[in-house]
Amino acid sequence: MLKHKWEYIKNWVFDHKIKSIAVLIVFLLYYFSLPRTLFDEPYVTVLESTEGNLLGAKIARDGQWRFPEQDTIPEKFKQCLVNYEDQYFYYHWGFNPVAMVHALLQNYRSSRVVRGGSTITQQVIRLSREHQQRTYWEKLIELILATRLEFRYSKDKILNLYSAHAPFGGNVVGLEMASWRYFGIKPDQLSWAETATLAVLPNAPSLIYPGKNQQILLQKRNRLLHKLLDKRIIDSLTYNLSLAEALPQKPYDLPQTASHLLDRVARTNAGKRIQSTIKSDLQQRVNQLAQQYYLQYKQNEVYNLAVLVVDVKSRKVLAYVGNAPTDKTHQKDVDIITAPRSTGSILKPLLYAGMLNDGKLLPNTLVADVPTQISGYSPENYNRTYDGAVPAHVALSRSLNIPCVLMLQQYGIYKFYEELQKFQIRDINKHPDHYGLSLILGGAEANLWDLCKTYANLSSTLNYYNHTGRYRAKELADLVIDTDQNVDFGKEQKQEQVLDAGSIWLTYNAMKEVNRPTGDEAWKFYDSALELAWKTGTSFGNRDAWAIGTSKDYVVGVWVGNATGEGRPLLTGVGSAAPLLFDVFRLLPRANWFETPVEDLVEADICQLSGSLAKEGCPKVKAYIPVNGVRTKTCPYHQWVHLDHSEHYRVNSSCEPVDQIVTKSWFVLPPVMEWYYKSKHADYALLPPFREDCAAALGVTMDFIYPKDYYSKIYLTKDFSGEVQPVILKVAHTQPHMKLFWYANDHFLGSTETFHEMPFKASSGTYLITVTDEYGSELKRKIEVVND
């Protein structure tokens, strides 16, 4: 008996163990039957503004317009969808047995499928398994998976899945795309009639095509609207107004408000929804300006332009116009903002600021502006004139090429190159010797993105220092186009990264004086004037026109030209890019001018005429200079001269009693600088001549204008008739009426007076040119003439 009981217990336990394992297996199969990722499909790349407005979308790689799933769907669509597709949606666990039975009976009586009994949950499963054959076995699988889906997700989540993946005709998938395609608006802006139209459409997506079965679509929509009225979801007024609304006809195009930014985002974020930093209204208004200027400039066969607007404080890009609204023939798809282009003069402020910061220059230091040749390189000013000498800040504001080349020679190409590398201007990546002194005149390439980033960094450095008296370790941050990106500026520190606040402020003051475009020349005289630090640039051959400006809060960069690199005669920075720059700034809130970083400046006595640190004998003015400015040299141009009592002649002890000699400080420029300077400055007083009874003073009183270097190779050119033209040798003398005598290898060439220019034509060879004046002062230059 006991043995039988023991056998019974063992069998019972074994039986139940098998059943338990079977139940567990069934449970596990059920639990894992639903894939973790329900929809493994490519999505459209979506670009939105910072306010959430659609800026553009790029089709998914499978050719479908399928937007990424939203977190929520509009309440109107929920009501319409549930009442049309599955009115017991919120009460069942994935399937509705009553609806399934009714559907089977109705289809049996009609001998065809006239009604489906699937719930919204089942339809989600069917959409996720769209490549499966339609069989009763597949129907059973869908039913099981539908119940499993109900356990995994909330009802709202299931509605979201359906709304994102339901077909809406053609290659339009999902509510969001359908709303844009058929009505041109966001889903939450749809009317009841429009929402009802989209709710019935997945049931028969072919009905949407204009002129094809639209009466059937209209009847479906109106029946749904009537059901909503019966259930008091809408009132009678809304119902009647909805019935009067027409069905969609011609499909709408998606917004393309920032197409080039969309392409840029799609390269790294394909299939994602990116909320950008772009301000929708500003982007649209900048687009309108770009359109206006494009229509104007294409008359001169200039077909491309780009505009970038940056918030200084956050480094957020607020507007991004990668190209003009041109055509494919003129490279409309090229994103100019990231394209390397010749810089023209746009780097000059960085050189000026670097020299201020390094104690190599003061804002008013005179810089030579004379014909210059450096190792065969002969820079020229844009207007091909010379001022002799100009204050450094004037050379910057007028964008004079020769002074800037001489400044770069003094500062050092390698040092300036290192500065540009710190600013991470990525397209300047060849060896400094590759660029040479042309680096400052457009010999290098940069892109609008890096240049705007650089000026935003400078403005932010100045603002932050004025606010805190310190700098940040990572101030040189990149620009941001995604709201999910955060800029890490690093910890505070005493030392600046590249340029200190004082040098930046002085540079911006010089840039504020840049000549404005036509129509805005008198900007200083009206209260509403835009105070901007800005700079233009024009590359060689008029291929690139630049304008970059900064206020306290914003940086705007503009490029105008042809993406093909073709130059146009009237294309210049000030004439083409600057007007657009100022129009964009007028769209932005006004800001006060940058505060003075007093703690990062020192007040010093400056020579009023030379702009250098004053020495004894200089007329002095007080001025703010950078901290390192105290290391610069004192005025090199004021010298003590001895005059007779009339002060009309220079004298010395050989011709005038010492007690009657008048000693006076005199501003004297070197001969070549003086030659050009005096024609621009009527108040420049020439050094008085020596009285005839005095021995001539020692020292150089003349200098070569051309050739400047002691040894030069000169190529003689031919005119249109084929005749060889002479080289014109030029000398400047401090005494205008002094007679000069010219020699070539001891062969007398002739004499000159007042205008010291001597034509010289010879056969190929090396010649020693000697020039003497009446006092016996002598100059020599060795030249190699090539006459082939």
ABEGO torsion letter per residue (X at the ends): XAAAAAAAAAAAAAAAAAAAAAAAAAAAAAAAABBABABBBBBBBBBBBAAGBBAEBBBBAAGBBBBBBBABBBAAAAAAAAAAABAAAAABAGBBAAAAAAAAAAAAAAGBBABBABBAAAAAAAAAAAABBBBAAAAAAAAAAAAAAAAABBAAAAAAAAAAABBAEEABBEAAAAAAAAAGBBAAABBAAAAAAAAAAAABAAAABBGBGAAAAAAAAAAAAAAAAAAGABBAAAAAAAAABBBBBBBBBBBBABAAAAAAAAAAABGBBBBBABBAAAAAAAAAAAAAAAAAAAAAGBABBBBBBBBAAAGBBABBBABBBBBAAAGAABBAAABBBBAEAAAAAAAAAAAAAAGABBAABBBBBBBBBBGGBBBBBAAGBBAGBBBAAAAAAAGBAAAAAAAAAAAEAAAAAAAAAAAGBAABABBAAAAEAAAAAGABBBBAAAAAAAAAAAAAAAAAAAAAGBBBAAABBBBBABAABBBBAEBBBABBAABBAAAAAAAAAAAAABBBBBGAAAAAABAABBBBBBBBBBBBGGABBBBBBBBAABBBBBBBEBAAGBBBAABBAAAAAAAAAAAAAAABBBBBBBBBBAAABBBBBBBAAAGBBBBBGBBBBBBBBBAAAAABBBBAABBBBBBBAAGABBBBAAABBAAABBBBBBBBBBAAAAAAAAAABAABBBBBBBBAABBBBBEBABBBAOBABABBBBBBBBBAAGBBBBBBBBBBBABAABBBBBBBGGBBAEBBBGBBBBBBBBBBEBBBBBBBBAAGBBBBBBBBBBBX
